[in-house]
Amino acid sequence: MTQAPARIPELLLPLAVPVADLTPYHRNPRTGDLAAIRESLTVHGQYRAIVVNRGTLTGRPGEILAGNHTFKAALELGWEQIAATWIDVDDDAADRIVVVDNRTSDLAGYDSALLADILAGLPTLEGTGYDQDALDALLDDVELPGLLELTSDGAGTGEQATVDYLQWGYLQWSSTRVRITAEEVQALTELHGKFIEDTNGDLGFGWHLLQHAHKQADAA
């Protein structure tokens, strides 16, 4: 692979060490997506240091405890240096650190709606570890609210109202998803039905919808 210069930010440069001085952990149970990590290093550079054991207590100097796959991805990119912090622990502690570093990642979760919102708001998915298929699957899993909570019942009583019949749907194009009300869903369904009746298919419905919106705006 063509060598690429290491992208280490200025604040991490004092921690940079030759990759030739380091070795992966001798029995790391974790598998990683090197392609995604390579993409991250290419787009963002190294934004956190890996953790390396000095090895005076294990006899294995320069062994990586956290960041093994970052190291491997850097090697594949042809980096000659990588930022690292150092500790010095025995075999028992080293095993525990390797396991807990992986396990805490496994135990973490996501606010799927917030994650989808963040990803959908980015201009591209490059460097996120997500592609469009993964984002689409995430958006499909996001639970939309079934009821619309209103601040007023509209009758001047001061009571909060819940409109049971007002369900939610959404429009989606590319990575953008917009929630719409039951009334809007009904209007779109009618337009879609008429379009299929006129054209015997739904190819071009999006463009037809845009033209319809422009006509409505011009008429107003």
N, CA and C atoms as a LAMMPS dump frame, in Angstrom:
ITEM: TIMESTEP
0
ITEM: NUMBER OF ATOMS
660
ITEM: BOX BOUNDS ff ff ff
-5.0000000000000000e+02 5.0000000000000000e+02
-5.0000000000000000e+02 5.0000000000000000e+02
-5.0000000000000000e+02 5.0000000000000000e+02
ITEM: ATOMS id mol type element x y z
1 1 1 N 0.853 -1.186 0
2 1 2 C 0 0 0
3 1 3 C 0.891 1.239 0
4 2 1 N 0.485 2.261 -0.74
5 2 2 C 1.25 3.492 -0.793
6 2 3 C 1.332 4.12 0.588
7 3 1 N 2.543 4.542 0.962
8 3 2 C 2.728 5.122 2.301
9 3 3 C 2.034 6.459 2.398
10 4 1 N 1.308 6.669 3.492
11 4 2 C 0.65 7.943 3.763
12 4 3 C 1.239 8.519 5.035
13 5 1 N 1.519 9.825 5.066
14 5 2 C 2.078 10.409 6.287
15 5 3 C 1.094 10.306 7.439
16 6 1 N 1.624 10.046 8.643
17 6 2 C 0.769 9.958 9.824
18 6 3 C 0.101 11.303 10.075
19 7 1 N -1.193 11.267 10.325
20 7 2 C -1.927 12.495 10.621
21 7 3 C -2.148 12.561 12.129
22 8 1 N -1.174 13.14 12.808
23 8 2 C -1.226 13.271 14.26
24 8 3 C -1.347 14.756 14.586
25 9 1 N -2.377 15.174 15.305
26 9 2 C -2.538 16.601 15.608
27 9 3 C -1.411 17.105 16.502
28 10 1 N -1.213 18.407 16.477
29 10 2 C -0.088 19.013 17.18
30 10 3 C -0.073 18.653 18.665
31 11 1 N -1.249 18.613 19.3
32 11 2 C -1.302 18.333 20.732
33 11 3 C -0.851 16.911 21.07
34 12 1 N -0.969 15.991 20.097
35 12 2 C -0.553 14.61 20.34
36 12 3 C 0.864 14.323 19.869
37 13 1 N 1.467 15.259 19.155
38 13 2 C 2.802 15.006 18.6
39 13 3 C 3.849 14.65 19.661
40 14 1 N 3.804 15.256 20.869
41 14 2 C 4.8 14.85 21.881
42 14 3 C 4.692 13.375 22.271
43 15 1 N 3.562 12.75 21.958
44 15 2 C 3.358 11.339 22.303
45 15 3 C 3.729 10.394 21.164
46 16 1 N 4.119 10.95 20.015
47 16 2 C 4.384 10.116 18.835
48 16 3 C 5.602 9.23 19.041
49 17 1 N 5.455 7.953 18.659
50 17 2 C 6.561 6.987 18.745
51 17 3 C 6.595 6.2 17.437
52 18 1 N 7.741 5.626 17.083
53 18 2 C 7.805 4.812 15.867
54 18 3 C 6.924 3.564 15.993
55 19 1 N 6.181 3.268 14.952
56 19 2 C 5.33 2.073 14.983
57 19 3 C 6.186 0.803 15.072
58 20 1 N 7.433 0.896 14.623
59 20 2 C 8.318 -0.269 14.67
60 20 3 C 8.653 -0.675 16.101
61 21 1 N 8.428 0.245 17.065
62 21 2 C 8.731 -0.061 18.467
63 21 3 C 7.566 -0.748 19.178
64 22 1 N 6.452 -0.93 18.505
65 22 2 C 5.237 -1.433 19.144
66 22 3 C 4.84 -2.782 18.559
67 23 1 N 4.093 -3.548 19.354
68 23 2 C 3.543 -4.821 18.886
69 23 3 C 2.104 -4.945 19.382
70 24 1 N 1.224 -5.605 18.615
71 24 2 C -0.143 -5.845 19.09
72 24 3 C -0.13 -6.743 20.317
73 25 1 N -1.2 -6.688 21.105
74 25 2 C -1.303 -7.543 22.276
75 25 3 C -1.259 -9.002 21.84
76 26 1 N -0.553 -9.816 22.6
77 26 2 C -0.243 -11.179 22.142
78 26 3 C -1.467 -12.092 22.107
79 27 1 N -2.566 -11.722 22.8
80 27 2 C -3.791 -12.525 22.698
81 27 3 C -5.018 -11.633 22.869
82 28 1 N -5.157 -10.747 21.943
83 28 2 C -6.304 -9.834 21.948
84 28 3 C -7.533 -10.559 21.405
85 29 1 N -8.61 -10.705 22.196
86 29 2 C -9.787 -11.437 21.729
87 29 3 C -10.689 -10.61 20.815
88 30 1 N -10.385 -9.338 20.671
89 30 2 C -11.258 -8.437 19.928
90 30 3 C -10.96 -8.5 18.437
91 31 1 N -12.002 -8.489 17.62
92 31 2 C -11.848 -8.305 16.18
93 31 3 C -12.387 -6.925 15.836
94 32 1 N -11.797 -6.295 14.847
95 32 2 C -12.2 -4.932 14.513
96 32 3 C -12.397 -4.749 13.025
97 33 1 N -13.101 -3.68 12.67
98 33 2 C -13.349 -3.341 11.269
99 33 3 C -12.227 -2.41 10.811
100 34 1 N -11.174 -2.998 10.257
101 34 2 C -10.016 -2.197 9.871
102 34 3 C -10.345 -1.2 8.773
103 35 1 N -11.265 -1.559 7.888
104 35 2 C -11.62 -0.634 6.806
105 35 3 C -12.231 0.644 7.376
106 36 1 N -13.113 0.5 8.359
107 36 2 C -13.743 1.671 8.973
108 36 3 C -12.72 2.508 9.731
109 37 1 N -11.773 1.838 10.41
110 37 2 C -10.751 2.574 11.17
111 37 3 C -9.791 3.277 10.206
112 38 1 N -9.441 2.619 9.109
113 38 2 C -8.594 3.281 8.102
114 38 3 C -9.271 4.535 7.575
115 39 1 N -10.565 4.428 7.299
116 39 2 C -11.299 5.591 6.801
117 39 3 C -11.285 6.716 7.834
118 40 1 N -11.495 6.365 9.103
119 40 2 C -11.472 7.375 10.154
120 40 3 C -10.11 8.052 10.249
121 41 1 N -9.027 7.256 10.227
122 41 2 C -7.692 7.835 10.302
123 41 3 C -7.401 8.716 9.092
124 42 1 N -7.911 8.324 7.943
125 42 2 C -7.69 9.105 6.728
126 42 3 C -8.446 10.43 6.781
127 43 1 N -9.679 10.388 7.267
128 43 2 C -10.517 11.593 7.287
129 43 3 C -10.174 12.499 8.465
130 44 1 N -10.028 11.913 9.661
131 44 2 C -9.877 12.707 10.878
132 44 3 C -8.451 12.753 11.418
133 45 1 N -7.61 11.823 11.004
134 45 2 C -6.332 11.68 11.659
135 45 3 C -6.499 10.938 12.979
136 46 1 N -5.431 10.837 13.744
137 46 2 C -5.497 10.176 15.053
138 46 3 C -5.953 11.196 16.089
139 47 1 N -7.105 10.96 16.711
140 47 2 C -7.625 11.94 17.664
141 47 3 C -7.523 11.48 19.111
142 48 1 N -7.006 10.279 19.344
143 48 2 C -6.7 9.844 20.708
144 48 3 C -5.547 8.858 20.663
145 49 1 N -4.758 8.891 21.731
146 49 2 C -3.571 8.039 21.776
147 49 3 C -3.947 6.602 22.093
148 50 1 N -3.154 5.67 21.585
149 50 2 C -3.295 4.275 21.984
150 50 3 C -2.569 4.093 23.329
151 51 1 N -2.827 2.997 24.003
152 51 2 C -2.213 2.733 25.311
153 51 3 C -1.261 1.55 25.173
154 52 1 N -0.022 1.752 25.623
155 52 2 C 1.031 0.756 25.427
156 52 3 C 1.65 0.398 26.779
157 53 1 N 1.95 -0.879 26.96
158 53 2 C 2.601 -1.373 28.171
159 53 3 C 4.124 -1.357 27.977
160 54 1 N 4.833 -0.748 28.924
161 54 2 C 6.295 -0.729 28.818
162 54 3 C 6.879 -2.148 28.879
163 55 1 N 6.212 -3.028 29.608
164 55 2 C 6.586 -4.439 29.579
165 55 3 C 7.723 -4.847 30.485
166 56 1 N 8.117 -3.988 31.42
167 56 2 C 9.198 -4.394 32.32
168 56 3 C 8.758 -5.519 33.246
169 57 1 N 7.442 -5.665 33.449
170 57 2 C 6.915 -6.707 34.331
171 57 3 C 6.437 -7.941 33.563
172 58 1 N 6.322 -7.82 32.249
173 58 2 C 5.822 -8.938 31.445
174 58 3 C 6.897 -9.52 30.528
175 59 1 N 7.941 -8.749 30.292
176 59 2 C 8.963 -9.205 29.348
177 59 3 C 8.579 -8.982 27.898
178 60 1 N 7.49 -8.212 27.666
179 60 2 C 7.046 -7.932 26.291
180 60 3 C 6.946 -6.412 26.121
181 61 1 N 8.051 -5.748 25.87
182 61 2 C 8.038 -4.285 25.774
183 61 3 C 7.268 -3.798 24.552
184 62 1 N 6.581 -2.661 24.744
185 62 2 C 5.889 -2.019 23.624
186 62 3 C 4.636 -2.722 23.183
187 63 1 N 4.015 -3.49 24.083
188 63 2 C 2.805 -4.235 23.716
189 63 3 C 1.57 -3.348 23.91
190 64 1 N 0.707 -3.316 22.907
191 64 2 C -0.457 -2.421 22.908
192 64 3 C -1.601 -3.04 23.703
193 65 1 N -2.127 -2.287 24.656
194 65 2 C -3.252 -2.763 25.458
195 65 3 C -4.581 -2.205 24.95
196 66 1 N -4.605 -0.987 24.507
197 66 2 C -5.828 -0.374 23.964
198 66 3 C -5.467 0.36 22.677
199 67 1 N -6.163 0.009 21.61
200 67 2 C -5.897 0.631 20.316
201 67 3 C -5.19 -0.288 19.34
202 68 1 N -5.335 -1.6 19.549
203 68 2 C -4.673 -2.556 18.659
204 68 3 C -5.094 -2.396 17.21
205 69 1 N -6.378 -2.18 16.974
206 69 2 C -6.842 -2.089 15.584
207 69 3 C -6.533 -0.721 14.967
208 70 1 N -6.46 0.304 15.812
209 70 2 C -5.979 1.594 15.315
210 70 3 C -4.539 1.451 14.834
211 71 1 N -3.738 0.731 15.617
212 71 2 C -2.346 0.475 15.244
213 71 3 C -2.261 -0.298 13.922
214 72 1 N -3.058 -1.354 13.791
215 72 2 C -3.028 -2.16 12.567
216 72 3 C -3.476 -1.347 11.352
217 73 1 N -4.5 -0.511 11.541
218 73 2 C -4.964 0.332 10.435
219 73 3 C -3.888 1.343 10.049
220 74 1 N -3.196 1.896 11.044
221 74 2 C -2.108 2.837 10.766
222 74 3 C -0.99 2.157 9.981
223 75 1 N -0.687 0.914 10.338
224 75 2 C 0.316 0.162 9.588
225 75 3 C -0.111 -0.018 8.133
226 76 1 N -1.373 -0.355 7.931
227 76 2 C -1.865 -0.552 6.568
228 76 3 C -1.805 0.736 5.757
229 77 1 N -1.931 1.87 6.439
230 77 2 C -1.847 3.163 5.758
231 77 3 C -0.392 3.602 5.538
232 78 1 N 0.539 2.824 6.098
233 78 2 C 1.946 3.16 5.908
234 78 3 C 2.487 4.184 6.881
235 79 1 N 1.78 4.399 8.011
236 79 2 C 2.265 5.365 8.995
237 79 3 C 3.572 4.863 9.62
238 80 1 N 4.469 5.776 9.897
239 80 2 C 5.722 5.434 10.564
240 80 3 C 5.692 5.782 12.042
241 81 1 N 4.745 6.623 12.453
242 81 2 C 4.612 7.017 13.851
243 81 3 C 3.14 6.967 14.271
244 82 1 N 2.926 6.84 15.577
245 82 2 C 1.582 6.876 16.127
246 82 3 C 1.688 7.421 17.552
247 83 1 N 0.677 8.153 17.991
248 83 2 C 0.683 8.718 19.34
249 83 3 C 0.298 7.644 20.352
250 84 1 N 1.062 7.57 21.436
251 84 2 C 0.829 6.527 22.436
252 84 3 C 1.1 7.066 23.841
253 85 1 N 0.309 6.593 24.794
254 85 2 C 0.612 6.802 26.208
255 85 3 C 1.095 5.479 26.786
256 86 1 N 1.864 5.562 27.862
257 86 2 C 2.538 4.382 28.385
258 86 3 C 2.133 4.085 29.818
259 87 1 N 1.985 2.816 30.118
260 87 2 C 1.828 2.353 31.49
261 87 3 C 2.77 1.165 31.67
262 88 1 N 2.889 0.694 32.892
263 88 2 C 3.759 -0.463 33.128
264 88 3 C 3.06 -1.394 34.114
265 89 1 N 2.479 -2.483 33.584
266 89 2 C 1.687 -3.384 34.425
267 89 3 C 2.102 -4.829 34.169
268 90 1 N 1.71 -5.703 35.106
269 90 2 C 2.039 -7.122 34.958
270 90 3 C 1.017 -7.82 34.058
271 91 1 N 1.183 -9.123 33.848
272 91 2 C 0.323 -9.878 32.93
273 91 3 C -1.139 -9.845 33.352
274 92 1 N -1.381 -9.994 34.645
275 92 2 C -2.755 -10.013 35.122
276 92 3 C -3.455 -8.701 34.831
277 93 1 N -2.798 -7.597 35.163
278 93 2 C -3.393 -6.28 34.913
279 93 3 C -3.533 -6.022 33.418
280 94 1 N -2.549 -6.453 32.64
281 94 2 C -2.619 -6.251 31.183
282 94 3 C -3.826 -6.965 30.598
283 95 1 N -4.04 -8.226 31.003
284 95 2 C -5.206 -8.965 30.518
285 95 3 C -6.506 -8.245 30.888
286 96 1 N -6.57 -7.769 32.134
287 96 2 C -7.782 -7.098 32.592
288 96 3 C -8.057 -5.815 31.804
289 97 1 N -6.986 -5.065 31.531
290 97 2 C -7.153 -3.813 30.785
291 97 3 C -7.641 -4.101 29.365
292 98 1 N -7.056 -5.093 28.717
293 98 2 C -7.482 -5.446 27.361
294 98 3 C -8.954 -5.863 27.352
295 99 1 N -9.353 -6.678 28.308
296 99 2 C -10.726 -7.173 28.358
297 99 3 C -11.703 -6.045 28.663
298 100 1 N -11.4 -5.213 29.679
299 100 2 C -12.356 -4.181 30.071
300 100 3 C -12.458 -3.096 29.003
301 101 1 N -11.358 -2.819 28.3
302 101 2 C -11.417 -1.817 27.23
303 101 3 C -12.393 -2.25 26.145
304 102 1 N -12.389 -3.539 25.846
305 102 2 C -13.333 -4.058 24.86
306 102 3 C -14.738 -4.183 25.439
307 103 1 N -14.826 -4.62 26.684
308 103 2 C -16.133 -4.881 27.28
309 103 3 C -16.934 -3.605 27.501
310 104 1 N -16.295 -2.544 27.939
311 104 2 C -17.035 -1.294 28.155
312 104 3 C -17.62 -0.775 26.847
313 105 1 N -16.929 -1.037 25.757
314 105 2 C -17.479 -0.664 24.448
315 105 3 C -18.711 -1.496 24.125
316 106 1 N -18.643 -2.801 24.452
317 106 2 C -19.785 -3.683 24.2
318 106 3 C -21.004 -3.276 25.017
319 107 1 N -20.782 -2.843 26.256
320 107 2 C -21.888 -2.529 27.159
321 107 3 C -22.544 -1.191 26.842
322 108 1 N -21.861 -0.36 26.1
323 108 2 C -22.42 0.948 25.762
324 108 3 C -23.57 0.795 24.77
325 109 1 N -24.467 1.754 24.773
326 109 2 C -25.59 1.733 23.841
327 109 3 C -25.715 3.07 23.129
328 110 1 N -26.826 3.251 22.429
329 110 2 C -27.067 4.474 21.679
330 110 3 C -28.465 5.002 21.961
331 111 1 N -28.586 6.297 21.937
332 111 2 C -29.877 6.938 21.755
333 111 3 C -30.083 6.957 20.243
334 112 1 N -30.807 5.949 19.739
335 112 2 C -30.897 5.756 18.285
336 112 3 C -31.478 6.965 17.57
337 113 1 N -32.476 7.596 18.178
338 113 2 C -33.095 8.755 17.534
339 113 3 C -32.09 9.898 17.424
340 114 1 N -31.313 10.124 18.492
341 114 2 C -30.317 11.194 18.461
342 114 3 C -29.202 10.862 17.479
343 115 1 N -28.749 9.605 17.467
344 115 2 C -27.708 9.199 16.528
345 115 3 C -28.177 9.39 15.094
346 116 1 N -29.407 8.964 14.803
347 116 2 C -29.948 9.123 13.451
348 116 3 C -30.033 10.595 13.08
349 117 1 N -30.419 11.432 14.043
350 117 2 C -30.538 12.865 13.779
351 117 3 C -29.173 13.473 13.474
352 118 1 N -28.145 13.061 14.238
353 118 2 C -26.795 13.571 13.995
354 118 3 C -26.297 13.155 12.618
355 119 1 N -26.444 11.874 12.291
356 119 2 C -25.965 11.373 11.003
357 119 3 C -26.712 12.001 9.839
358 120 1 N -28.032 12.146 9.995
359 120 2 C -28.835 12.72 8.917
360 120 3 C -28.497 14.18 8.687
361 121 1 N -27.95 14.853 9.706
362 121 2 C -27.616 16.263 9.573
363 121 3 C -26.243 16.524 8.984
364 122 1 N -25.437 15.473 8.804
365 122 2 C -24.098 15.655 8.252
366 122 3 C -24.146 15.761 6.727
367 123 1 N -23.27 16.56 6.132
368 123 2 C -23.27 16.678 4.671
369 123 3 C -22.901 15.373 3.966
370 124 1 N -22.018 14.583 4.576
371 124 2 C -21.679 13.248 4.051
372 124 3 C -21.479 12.313 5.248
373 125 1 N -21.473 11.019 4.973
374 125 2 C -21.24 10.024 6.015
375 125 3 C -19.779 9.615 6.098
376 126 1 N -18.921 10.231 5.298
377 126 2 C -17.509 9.876 5.272
378 126 3 C -16.883 10.058 6.655
379 127 1 N -16.171 9.048 7.104
380 127 2 C -15.476 9.142 8.373
381 127 3 C -16.34 8.88 9.589
382 128 1 N -17.585 8.441 9.39
383 128 2 C -18.466 8.157 10.528
384 128 3 C -18.532 6.671 10.859
385 129 1 N -18.089 5.819 9.933
386 129 2 C -18.252 4.384 10.108
387 129 3 C -19.6 3.888 9.62
388 130 1 N -20.459 4.802 9.165
389 130 2 C -21.774 4.441 8.633
390 130 3 C -21.796 4.681 7.132
391 131 1 N -22.516 3.813 6.418
392 131 2 C -22.819 4.094 5.023
393 131 3 C -24.329 4.306 4.912
394 132 1 N -24.818 4.562 3.711
395 132 2 C -26.231 4.897 3.557
396 132 3 C -27.138 3.745 3.962
397 133 1 N -26.72 2.502 3.653
398 133 2 C -27.534 1.347 4.035
399 133 3 C -27.662 1.246 5.552
400 134 1 N -26.542 1.48 6.271
401 134 2 C -26.576 1.413 7.731
402 134 3 C -27.442 2.521 8.305
403 135 1 N -27.359 3.705 7.708
404 135 2 C -28.197 4.811 8.184
405 135 3 C -29.666 4.532 7.909
406 136 1 N -29.968 3.985 6.735
407 136 2 C -31.361 3.646 6.422
408 136 3 C -31.909 2.642 7.427
409 137 1 N -31.098 1.627 7.768
410 137 2 C -31.533 0.626 8.741
411 137 3 C -31.751 1.261 10.109
412 138 1 N -30.879 2.204 10.473
413 138 2 C -31.022 2.898 11.754
414 138 3 C -32.293 3.73 11.771
415 139 1 N -32.556 4.429 10.686
416 139 2 C -33.766 5.242 10.605
417 139 3 C -35.012 4.377 10.67
418 140 1 N -34.949 3.193 10.073
419 140 2 C -36.1 2.292 10.106
420 140 3 C -36.387 1.796 11.517
421 141 1 N -35.324 1.73 12.352
422 141 2 C -35.493 1.239 13.72
423 141 3 C -35.916 2.32 14.698
424 142 1 N -35.826 3.59 14.268
425 142 2 C -36.188 4.678 15.174
426 142 3 C -37.697 4.674 15.381
427 143 1 N -38.114 4.607 16.604
428 143 2 C -39.538 4.565 16.916
429 143 3 C -40.121 5.969 16.854
430 144 1 N -41.094 6.155 15.994
431 144 2 C -41.764 7.446 15.9
432 144 3 C -42.906 7.505 16.898
433 145 1 N -43.172 8.679 17.479
434 145 2 C -44.258 8.77 18.463
435 145 3 C -45.605 8.463 17.837
436 146 1 N -46.429 7.709 18.529
437 146 2 C -47.732 7.336 17.997
438 146 3 C -48.787 8.398 18.193
439 147 1 N -48.591 9.27 19.165
440 147 2 C -49.578 10.297 19.457
441 147 3 C -48.915 11.666 19.442
442 148 1 N -49.677 12.665 19.126
443 148 2 C -49.199 14.033 19.145
444 148 3 C -49.726 14.716 20.391
445 149 1 N -48.821 15.148 21.258
446 149 2 C -49.215 15.853 22.464
447 149 3 C -49.366 17.341 22.156
448 150 1 N -50.526 17.877 22.421
449 150 2 C -50.794 19.291 22.182
450 150 3 C -50.808 20.047 23.507
451 151 1 N -50.382 21.3 23.472
452 151 2 C -50.348 22.097 24.692
453 151 3 C -51.725 22.6 25.084
454 152 1 N -52.673 22.55 24.175
455 152 2 C -54.011 23.037 24.466
456 152 3 C -55.028 22.194 23.726
457 153 1 N -56.233 22.095 24.279
458 153 2 C -57.262 21.336 23.574
459 153 3 C -58.004 22.195 22.56
460 154 1 N -57.623 23.466 22.455
461 154 2 C -58.226 24.344 21.457
462 154 3 C -59.582 24.869 21.845
463 155 1 N -60.084 24.517 23.007
464 155 2 C -61.419 24.948 23.422
465 155 3 C -61.356 25.989 24.539
466 156 1 N -60.174 26.456 24.847
467 156 2 C -60.049 27.482 25.867
468 156 3 C -60.22 26.991 27.28
469 157 1 N -60.122 25.684 27.488
470 157 2 C -60.323 25.149 28.837
471 157 3 C -59.02 25.091 29.63
472 158 1 N -57.888 25.28 28.94
473 158 2 C -56.596 25.175 29.605
474 158 3 C -56.117 23.758 29.758
475 159 1 N -56.906 22.787 29.314
476 159 2 C -56.524 21.384 29.435
477 159 3 C -55.587 20.994 28.295
478 160 1 N -54.629 20.148 28.619
479 160 2 C -53.762 19.608 27.578
480 160 3 C -54.51 18.529 26.818
481 161 1 N -54.306 18.483 25.523
482 161 2 C -55.058 17.537 24.695
483 161 3 C -54.122 16.509 24.069
484 162 1 N -54.607 15.297 23.941
485 162 2 C -53.934 14.242 23.197
486 162 3 C -54.866 13.795 22.082
487 163 1 N -54.434 13.98 20.861
488 163 2 C -55.283 13.633 19.724
489 163 3 C -54.929 12.213 19.295
490 164 1 N -55.76 11.269 19.698
491 164 2 C -55.453 9.862 19.461
492 164 3 C -55.389 9.502 17.985
493 165 1 N -56.186 10.175 17.174
494 165 2 C -56.263 9.787 15.775
495 165 3 C -55.137 10.4 14.939
496 166 1 N -54.374 11.301 15.536
497 166 2 C -53.341 11.981 14.766
498 166 3 C -52.035 11.198 14.858
499 167 1 N -51.87 10.261 13.955
500 167 2 C -50.67 9.431 13.912
501 167 3 C -49.582 10.139 13.105
502 168 1 N -48.359 9.602 13.235
503 168 2 C -47.223 10.201 12.541
504 168 3 C -46.724 9.291 11.424
505 169 1 N -46.171 9.91 10.397
506 169 2 C -45.458 9.187 9.357
507 169 3 C -44.192 9.97 9.062
508 170 1 N -43.573 9.713 7.924
509 170 2 C -42.377 10.474 7.59
510 170 3 C -42.161 10.465 6.082
511 171 1 N -41.459 11.491 5.631
512 171 2 C -40.92 11.549 4.281
513 171 3 C -39.41 11.376 4.401
514 172 1 N -38.83 10.645 3.472
515 172 2 C -37.38 10.473 3.505
516 172 3 C -36.813 10.573 2.103
517 173 1 N -35.7 11.323 1.993
518 173 2 C -34.918 11.322 0.769
519 173 3 C -33.448 11.381 1.178
520 174 1 N -32.646 10.54 0.548
521 174 2 C -31.258 10.377 0.938
522 174 3 C -31.208 10.105 2.436
523 175 1 N -30.45 10.892 3.208
524 175 2 C -30.347 10.666 4.637
525 175 3 C -31.235 11.612 5.443
526 176 1 N -32.148 12.303 4.767
527 176 2 C -33.04 13.248 5.451
528 176 3 C -34.393 12.604 5.691
529 177 1 N -34.844 12.625 6.919
530 177 2 C -36.163 12.101 7.266
531 177 3 C -36.944 13.179 8.018
532 178 1 N -38.174 13.446 7.56
533 178 2 C -39.005 14.496 8.145
534 178 3 C -40.317 13.88 8.613
535 179 1 N -40.663 14.123 9.851
536 179 2 C -41.918 13.605 10.381
537 179 3 C -43.091 14.418 9.847
538 180 1 N -44.188 13.739 9.563
539 180 2 C -45.394 14.404 9.059
540 180 3 C -46.609 13.869 9.808
541 181 1 N -47.683 14.643 9.795
542 181 2 C -48.886 14.287 10.551
543 181 3 C -49.797 13.38 9.743
544 182 1 N -50.81 12.859 10.424
545 182 2 C -51.778 11.976 9.766
546 182 3 C -52.491 12.696 8.625
547 183 1 N -52.778 13.975 8.817
548 183 2 C -53.455 14.748 7.761
549 183 3 C -52.57 14.842 6.521
550 184 1 N -51.268 15.053 6.751
551 184 2 C -50.334 15.124 5.626
552 184 3 C -50.177 13.754 4.961
553 185 1 N -50.17 12.697 5.771
554 185 2 C -50.104 11.349 5.224
555 185 3 C -51.3 11.09 4.312
556 186 1 N -52.483 11.495 4.765
557 186 2 C -53.689 11.281 3.965
558 186 3 C -53.611 12.042 2.648
559 187 1 N -53.15 13.297 2.701
560 187 2 C -53.041 14.096 1.48
561 187 3 C -52.049 13.476 0.504
562 188 1 N -50.926 12.996 1.034
563 188 2 C -49.924 12.362 0.176
564 188 3 C -50.456 11.058 -0.422
565 189 1 N -51.197 10.307 0.38
566 189 2 C -51.77 9.043 -0.104
567 189 3 C -52.726 9.303 -1.263
568 190 1 N -53.524 10.345 -1.135
569 190 2 C -54.46 10.688 -2.22
570 190 3 C -53.711 11.108 -3.475
571 191 1 N -52.665 11.924 -3.319
572 191 2 C -51.873 12.344 -4.473
573 191 3 C -51.181 11.149 -5.126
574 192 1 N -50.665 10.24 -4.292
575 192 2 C -49.977 9.067 -4.805
576 192 3 C -50.936 8.155 -5.568
577 193 1 N -52.128 7.958 -4.992
578 193 2 C -53.12 7.123 -5.661
579 193 3 C -53.526 7.684 -7.009
580 194 1 N -53.732 8.996 -7.055
581 194 2 C -54.115 9.642 -8.322
582 194 3 C -52.978 9.535 -9.339
583 195 1 N -51.731 9.678 -8.87
584 195 2 C -50.583 9.595 -9.765
585 195 3 C -50.479 8.2 -10.377
586 196 1 N -50.638 7.165 -9.561
587 196 2 C -50.574 5.79 -10.065
588 196 3 C -51.711 5.526 -11.046
589 197 1 N -52.887 6.044 -10.731
590 197 2 C -54.037 5.872 -11.63
591 197 3 C -53.764 6.506 -12.978
592 198 1 N -53.087 7.662 -12.977
593 198 2 C -52.831 8.384 -14.236
594 198 3 C -51.647 7.813 -15.013
595 199 1 N -50.654 7.261 -14.294
596 199 2 C -49.416 6.865 -14.958
597 199 3 C -49.16 5.36 -14.934
598 200 1 N -49.982 4.623 -14.187
599 200 2 C -49.83 3.169 -14.054
600 200 3 C -48.484 2.791 -13.419
601 201 1 N -48.019 3.624 -12.511
602 201 2 C -46.768 3.353 -11.8
603 201 3 C -46.432 4.531 -10.915
604 202 1 N -45.38 4.37 -10.067
605 202 2 C -45.044 5.489 -9.181
606 202 3 C -43.684 6.104 -9.492
607 203 1 N -43.052 5.695 -10.6
608 203 2 C -41.799 6.304 -10.999
609 203 3 C -42.026 7.777 -11.352
610 204 1 N -41.287 8.645 -10.735
611 204 2 C -41.434 10.074 -10.988
612 204 3 C -42.392 10.765 -10.036
613 205 1 N -42.878 10.017 -9.019
614 205 2 C -43.841 10.628 -8.096
615 205 3 C -43.208 11.769 -7.293
616 206 1 N -41.934 11.613 -6.932
617 206 2 C -41.274 12.668 -6.175
618 206 3 C -41.23 13.972 -6.94
619 207 1 N -40.884 13.883 -8.237
620 207 2 C -40.855 15.092 -9.072
621 207 3 C -42.263 15.662 -9.226
622 208 1 N -43.236 14.787 -9.393
623 208 2 C -44.635 15.223 -9.49
624 208 3 C -45.049 15.946 -8.204
625 209 1 N -44.609 15.443 -7.068
626 209 2 C -44.938 16.052 -5.781
627 209 3 C -44.325 17.442 -5.672
628 210 1 N -43.089 17.591 -6.128
629 210 2 C -42.441 18.902 -6.106
630 210 3 C -43.172 19.895 -7.007
631 211 1 N -43.581 19.432 -8.187
632 211 2 C -44.323 20.31 -9.093
633 211 3 C -45.654 20.723 -8.488
634 212 1 N -46.315 19.781 -7.822
635 212 2 C -47.581 20.072 -7.171
636 212 3 C -47.388 21.135 -6.082
637 213 1 N -46.302 21 -5.314
638 213 2 C -46.027 21.959 -4.244
639 213 3 C -45.775 23.348 -4.818
640 214 1 N -45.04 23.411 -5.937
641 214 2 C -44.775 24.705 -6.563
642 214 3 C -46.07 25.346 -7.068
643 215 1 N -46.949 24.512 -7.628
644 215 2 C -48.229 25.053 -8.117
645 215 3 C -49.058 25.602 -6.977
646 216 1 N -49.056 24.87 -5.848
647 216 2 C -49.805 25.331 -4.677
648 216 3 C -49.248 26.642 -4.159
649 217 1 N -47.901 26.745 -4.16
650 217 2 C -47.261 27.968 -3.677
651 217 3 C -47.574 29.143 -4.608
652 218 1 N -47.545 28.889 -5.927
653 218 2 C -47.835 29.967 -6.887
654 218 3 C -49.291 30.429 -6.763
655 219 1 N -50.174 29.453 -6.521
656 219 2 C -51.599 29.801 -6.395
657 219 3 C -51.868 30.637 -5.151
658 220 1 N -51.07 30.413 -4.121
659 220 2 C -51.246 31.188 -2.878
660 220 3 C -50.72 32.599 -3.048
